[in-house]
Every structure is written in C-alpha cells, then in structure tokens.
C-alpha cells in the first residue's frame, strides 16, 4: 500500500500520524480478511518509518497476522566517513 500522501509535511508531523496510518492499513487488511483471505497469509513489510507503521498495523488488526518485518536501510548513515 502506498501511503505517500500521508507523509507530506514536516518529519515530526509524519511520525505523529504513524499510528493513524497503521490503523487505516489495518482496516484494509481486516476488510480483505472478510473476503476470505486468512490472516495467516498476511505479511506486513515496512522500511524505515514504515517499520513502525507496520507494527501499528499489526497491533490494530482484529486478528494476528503471520509476519511483520521491519527494515532499516541506514540511509542517514551513508554519509558518515570512517577514515
């Protein structure tokens, strides 16, 4: 799910919206589950702040999902010189 529209603005504002975004995605997963998809077949993957949103999503689903994976890409550390 592309939640790009929810991340426009200052970083602090985006972080504050993370739980709400997670709840929104959870409602989508719950709706899909009502159509017959098992929560055992759902994996939520997030990168960077998306990892936190993945956690909020899993916490907000009506049932437990199979997997929640958070990936930190360390993009902010690429400019650090170790020499």
Secondary structure by P-SEA (a helix, b strand, c coil): ccccccccccaaaaaaaaaaaaaaaaaaaaaaaaaccccccbbbbbccaaaaaaaaaaaaccccccbbbbbbccccccccccc
